[in-house]
Amino acid sequence: MITVIGSINMDLVVQTDDFPQQGETTLGELFTTVPGGKGANQAVAASRLGANVQMVGNIGSDAFGQELLKNLAVNEVEIGGVKESVGSVSGIANILLSGQDNRIIVVPGANYALTPSRIDEVKSLIALSKLVVLQMEIPVKTIEYVLQVCEELAIPVLLNPAPASGFDQQFMSKVAYLTPNETECAKIFGSNMERALEAHPNQLIVTLGSAGARYFDGEKHVIVKGFKTKAIDTTGAGDTFNGALAYGIVEGFTLHEAVEFANAAGSLAVEKFGAQNGMPSCKEVQERLRDKRFK
């Protein structure tokens, strides 16, 4: 069982030819609402691959909340740990897309009702986990408490430090895997990525976008190449990577195998519109791995 503890959002997506400058109004090409949130995205990504996944999070008492809950269930994510926060609105992410670039503003809403006391309510569910997956779109105090609970239960944690603000270096002693992108890595550890990787062998995995990912295995730096792809929407690529990495870890892959599997999954995710829409099945990832069309 993979337990994902994190955000559940509705993504409000606008596509445009040009990002507006300050004070400028431009016309968009498309507006749509798409289920998202880093927590929900990673849960769906792992579930689509065939993992047994349960979600712990909060939704608002609004129409978005019910739609988000239904979406998790449709994707075969167990929702016993999801609670409606009465009187709250569901979290949203305002996403601007232009070409292969995106800009995102997140409004947490009910996600900030995911407090340490809520974690106490679902301890029995967490205890069933082989791996707990966390992100940082929920209160930092809750992340700290989840790490404490998982340490007590001897359950490994994969922490995706996105957004990186609020990350505490003390978290490193309690996480099995940390998966920042290059920007997040620099914010947490400074500009010397090689030194950071060497200080955290087989624990720190830095994603490099289309170039793949890298880590230090205790003896050498390992760069796991990305796969050739035609990107349409990169919004869910990182979440797909993390969900797929969690799947590989629970399935007993070596770290290199798990990272390569996650790279392949991420390369497939960007080929369709929407954070969750392009998340692949295990069969699709295996086919991409057989192609060996590296970047």
C-alpha positions as CSV (number, residue, x, y, z in Angstrom):
1,M,0.0,0.0,0.0
2,I,1.2,3.5,-0.9
3,T,-0.3,6.3,1.2
4,V,-0.2,9.7,-0.4
5,I,-0.7,12.5,2.1
6,G,-1.2,15.9,0.5
7,S,-3.1,18.4,-1.6
8,I,-6.2,17.9,-3.6
9,N,-7.0,20.8,-6.0
10,M,-9.0,21.8,-8.9
11,D,-6.8,23.2,-11.6
12,L,-8.2,26.2,-13.5
13,V,-6.2,26.1,-16.7
14,V,-5.9,28.9,-19.3
15,Q,-4.0,28.4,-22.5
16,T,-2.7,31.5,-24.3
17,D,-0.2,32.4,-27.0
18,D,1.5,35.0,-24.9
19,F,1.8,35.5,-21.1
20,P,0.5,38.9,-20.2
21,Q,3.1,41.4,-18.9
22,Q,2.3,43.4,-15.7
23,G,-0.8,45.6,-16.3
24,E,-1.5,43.9,-19.7
25,T,-4.6,42.1,-20.8
26,T,-4.3,39.3,-23.4
27,L,-6.7,36.9,-24.9
28,G,-6.6,33.2,-24.0
29,E,-7.3,30.3,-26.4
30,L,-8.9,27.8,-23.9
31,F,-10.2,27.5,-20.4
32,T,-10.9,24.2,-18.6
33,T,-11.1,22.8,-15.1
34,V,-9.0,19.7,-14.4
35,P,-8.6,17.7,-11.2
36,G,-5.1,18.3,-9.7
37,G,-3.1,19.1,-6.6
38,K,0.3,17.5,-6.1
39,G,-1.0,14.9,-3.7
40,A,-3.9,13.8,-5.8
41,N,-1.8,13.8,-8.9
42,Q,0.8,11.6,-7.4
43,A,-1.8,9.2,-6.0
44,V,-3.5,8.9,-9.4
45,A,-0.1,8.4,-11.2
46,A,0.8,5.5,-8.9
47,S,-2.7,4.0,-9.1
48,R,-2.8,4.1,-12.9
49,L,0.4,2.1,-12.9
50,G,-1.3,-0.6,-10.8
51,A,-0.3,0.3,-7.2
52,N,-2.6,0.0,-4.3
53,V,-3.0,3.6,-3.2
54,Q,-4.8,5.5,-0.5
55,M,-5.2,9.2,-0.3
56,V,-5.2,11.3,2.9
57,G,-6.3,14.9,2.3
58,N,-9.1,17.5,2.6
59,I,-11.7,18.8,0.2
60,G,-14.0,21.8,0.6
61,S,-17.8,21.7,0.9
62,D,-18.3,22.9,-2.6
63,A,-19.0,21.5,-6.0
64,F,-15.3,21.2,-6.7
65,G,-14.9,19.0,-3.6
66,Q,-17.3,16.4,-4.7
67,E,-15.9,16.4,-8.3
68,L,-12.4,15.9,-6.9
69,L,-13.5,13.0,-4.6
70,K,-15.3,11.3,-7.5
71,N,-12.2,11.6,-9.7
72,L,-10.0,9.9,-7.1
73,A,-12.5,7.0,-6.8
74,V,-12.7,6.7,-10.6
75,N,-9.0,6.3,-10.7
76,E,-9.2,3.5,-8.1
77,V,-7.6,5.5,-5.3
78,E,-8.9,4.6,-1.9
79,I,-10.6,7.7,-0.4
80,G,-11.3,6.6,3.2
81,G,-8.7,9.2,4.4
82,V,-10.2,12.1,2.5
83,K,-12.4,14.4,4.6
84,E,-14.7,17.3,3.7
85,S,-13.9,20.5,5.5
86,V,-17.3,22.0,6.2
87,G,-17.4,25.7,5.4
88,S,-14.2,25.6,3.4
89,V,-13.6,25.9,-0.3
90,S,-11.5,23.3,-2.1
91,G,-7.9,24.2,-3.0
92,I,-7.4,25.5,-6.5
93,A,-4.4,26.0,-8.8
94,N,-4.6,28.8,-11.4
95,I,-2.5,27.6,-14.3
96,L,-1.4,29.7,-17.3
97,L,0.0,27.7,-20.2
98,S,1.9,29.1,-23.2
99,G,3.8,26.8,-25.5
100,Q,5.7,24.4,-23.4
101,D,5.9,26.8,-20.4
102,N,3.6,27.1,-17.4
103,R,3.0,29.5,-14.5
104,I,1.0,28.4,-11.5
105,I,-0.6,30.1,-8.5
106,V,-2.0,27.8,-5.8
107,V,-4.7,28.8,-3.3
108,P,-4.6,26.1,-0.6
109,G,-8.2,26.3,0.7
110,A,-9.2,23.1,2.4
111,N,-5.8,21.7,2.1
112,Y,-4.7,23.7,5.0
113,A,-7.3,21.9,7.2
114,L,-5.0,18.9,6.9
115,T,-3.6,19.4,10.4
116,P,-1.7,17.1,12.7
117,S,-4.9,16.2,14.4
118,R,-6.2,14.9,11.1
119,I,-3.1,12.7,10.9
120,D,-4.1,11.3,14.3
121,E,-7.5,10.3,12.8
122,V,-5.9,8.2,10.1
123,K,-2.9,6.7,11.9
124,S,-4.4,3.2,11.4
125,L,-4.5,3.8,7.7
126,I,-0.9,5.1,7.6
127,A,0.2,2.0,9.5
128,L,-0.8,-0.2,6.5
129,S,1.7,1.6,4.3
130,K,4.8,0.3,2.6
131,L,5.7,3.8,1.6
132,V,4.3,7.3,2.4
133,V,4.5,10.0,-0.2
134,L,4.4,13.7,0.8
135,Q,4.6,17.1,-0.9
136,M,4.6,20.6,0.5
137,E,1.2,22.0,-0.5
138,I,0.0,21.3,3.1
139,P,1.0,22.9,6.4
140,V,4.7,22.4,7.3
141,K,3.6,21.4,10.9
142,T,1.6,18.5,9.3
143,I,4.6,17.4,7.3
144,E,6.8,17.5,10.4
145,Y,4.1,15.4,12.3
146,V,3.8,12.9,9.4
147,L,7.5,12.4,9.4
148,Q,7.5,11.8,13.2
149,V,4.6,9.3,12.9
150,C,6.3,7.4,10.0
151,E,9.5,7.2,12.0
152,E,7.7,5.7,14.9
153,L,6.0,3.2,12.6
154,A,9.2,2.5,10.6
155,I,7.6,3.4,7.3
156,P,9.8,5.0,4.7
157,V,8.8,8.4,3.3
158,L,9.3,9.9,-0.2
159,L,9.1,13.7,0.1
160,N,8.7,15.8,-3.0
161,P,9.7,19.3,-1.7
162,A,7.4,21.3,-3.9
163,P,7.1,24.1,-3.3
164,A,10.5,24.2,-1.5
165,S,9.6,27.1,0.8
166,G,9.2,25.8,4.3
167,F,11.6,22.9,3.9
168,D,13.6,22.2,7.0
169,Q,17.1,20.5,6.7
170,Q,16.1,18.4,9.7
171,F,13.6,16.6,7.4
172,M,16.6,14.8,5.8
173,S,17.1,12.5,8.8
174,K,13.5,11.3,8.5
175,V,13.0,10.8,4.7
176,A,14.2,7.9,2.6
177,Y,13.9,9.8,-0.7
178,L,13.9,13.5,-1.5
179,T,13.0,14.5,-5.0
180,P,13.5,18.2,-5.8
181,N,13.9,19.6,-9.3
182,E,17.0,21.7,-10.0
183,T,15.5,24.9,-8.8
184,E,14.1,23.4,-5.6
185,C,17.5,21.7,-4.9
186,A,19.3,25.0,-5.2
187,K,16.8,26.6,-2.7
188,I,17.3,23.8,-0.2
189,F,21.0,23.0,-0.5
190,G,22.6,25.9,-2.4
191,S,24.1,26.1,-5.8
192,N,26.5,23.2,-5.6
193,M,24.3,20.3,-6.6
194,E,27.2,17.8,-6.8
195,R,28.1,18.4,-3.1
196,A,24.4,18.1,-2.0
197,L,24.1,14.8,-3.9
198,E,27.3,13.4,-2.4
199,A,26.1,14.4,1.1
200,H,22.9,12.3,0.6
201,P,23.8,9.2,-1.4
202,N,20.8,7.2,-2.7
203,Q,18.5,9.6,-0.9
204,L,18.5,12.8,-2.9
205,I,17.2,12.4,-6.4
206,V,17.2,15.6,-8.5
207,T,14.9,15.7,-11.5
208,L,16.3,17.5,-14.6
209,G,13.2,18.0,-16.7
210,S,13.4,16.4,-20.2
211,A,17.1,15.5,-19.4
212,G,16.1,12.9,-16.8
213,A,17.3,12.7,-13.2
214,R,20.4,12.2,-11.2
215,Y,21.6,10.9,-7.8
216,F,24.9,9.8,-6.1
217,D,25.1,6.1,-5.4
218,G,27.9,6.4,-2.8
219,E,30.7,6.0,-5.3
220,K,29.7,7.9,-8.4
221,H,27.3,10.4,-9.8
222,V,24.5,8.7,-11.8
223,I,22.6,10.5,-14.5
224,V,19.5,8.6,-15.7
225,K,18.6,9.9,-19.1
226,G,15.2,11.2,-20.0
227,F,13.2,9.9,-23.0
228,K,12.5,11.7,-26.3
229,T,8.9,13.1,-26.3
230,K,6.7,15.6,-27.9
231,A,5.6,17.8,-25.0
232,I,2.1,19.3,-25.1
233,D,1.6,20.1,-21.4
234,T,4.3,19.7,-18.8
235,T,2.1,20.5,-15.8
236,G,1.9,16.9,-14.4
237,A,5.3,15.6,-15.4
238,G,6.9,16.0,-11.9
239,D,3.9,14.4,-10.2
240,T,3.9,11.5,-12.6
241,F,7.6,11.0,-11.9
242,N,7.1,10.9,-8.2
243,G,4.1,8.6,-8.4
244,A,6.0,6.3,-10.7
245,L,9.1,6.4,-8.5
246,A,6.9,5.4,-5.5
247,Y,5.5,2.5,-7.6
248,G,9.0,1.3,-8.5
249,I,10.2,1.5,-4.9
250,V,7.3,-0.5,-3.6
251,E,7.6,-3.1,-6.4
252,G,11.3,-3.7,-5.3
253,F,13.1,-2.1,-8.3
254,T,16.6,-1.0,-7.8
255,L,17.0,2.8,-7.4
256,H,18.3,3.1,-11.0
257,E,15.4,1.0,-12.4
258,A,12.9,3.0,-10.4
259,V,14.3,6.3,-11.6
260,E,14.4,5.2,-15.2
261,F,10.8,3.9,-14.9
262,A,9.8,7.3,-13.5
263,N,11.5,9.1,-16.3
264,A,9.6,7.0,-18.9
265,A,6.3,7.7,-17.1
266,G,7.0,11.4,-17.0
267,S,7.9,11.5,-20.7
268,L,4.5,10.0,-21.5
269,A,2.6,12.3,-19.2
270,V,3.6,15.5,-21.1
271,E,2.2,14.2,-24.4
272,K,-1.4,14.9,-23.4
273,F,-3.2,17.9,-22.0
274,G,-3.9,18.1,-18.2
275,A,-1.9,17.0,-15.2
276,Q,-3.7,13.7,-14.8
277,N,-5.0,13.1,-18.3
278,G,-1.7,11.9,-19.7
279,M,-0.6,9.7,-16.7
280,P,0.2,6.3,-18.2
281,S,-0.5,2.7,-17.4
282,C,2.3,0.3,-16.5
283,K,2.0,-1.3,-20.0
284,E,2.6,2.1,-21.7
285,V,5.7,2.8,-19.5
286,Q,7.1,-0.7,-20.3
287,E,6.7,0.0,-24.0
288,R,8.5,3.3,-23.7
289,L,11.3,1.6,-21.8
290,R,11.7,-1.0,-24.6
291,D,11.9,1.8,-27.2
292,K,15.0,3.2,-25.4
293,R,14.6,6.5,-27.2
294,F,16.7,8.6,-24.8
295,K,16.9,12.3,-24.9
